[in-house]
Amino acid sequence: MNKKEIFSQVIHMEERIGALHDELGELKEQLVMLIEENQALMLENKHLRKRLDNKEEEAEKKETEKPTPHLKANPGEGYDNLARLYHEGFHICNLHYGSLRVDGDCLFCLSFLNQK
């Protein structure tokens, strides 16, 4: 093998290594996105399980309490429920209703809460 062929093989190998490096970088970016998505889903799942547990506890309390049909729900009860949902970390605005708030406060939700 002469020097030219060896040099040509080295250049070809270098190009393949560069392509593999680029491919590895793309895979790394996809992995980061998957990890972030997984973390967000785990957090949302945790919040939903907590809410479900609270709902089950409330249902158990209602079953044990004697019903009073002559009492009506408070007119502000819906507002209170929305405020509670917002403070638990969920959107209550019409743009993202029910989705998890991950970037802090939402101006749309806050403006809705301040309309009371």
BELMOHU-V461639 format. One record per pair of residues at least 24 apart in sequence whose C-alpha atoms are under 8 Angstrom apart, sorted by the first residue. I is the first residue (numbers start at 1). J is the second residue. D is the distance in whole Angstrom. If there is no record, write none. Layout:
i->I j->J d->D
i->I j->J d->D
This chain:
i->44 j->100 d->6
i->47 j->88 d->8
i->79 j->113 d->8
i->79 j->116 d->8
i->83 j->113 d->7
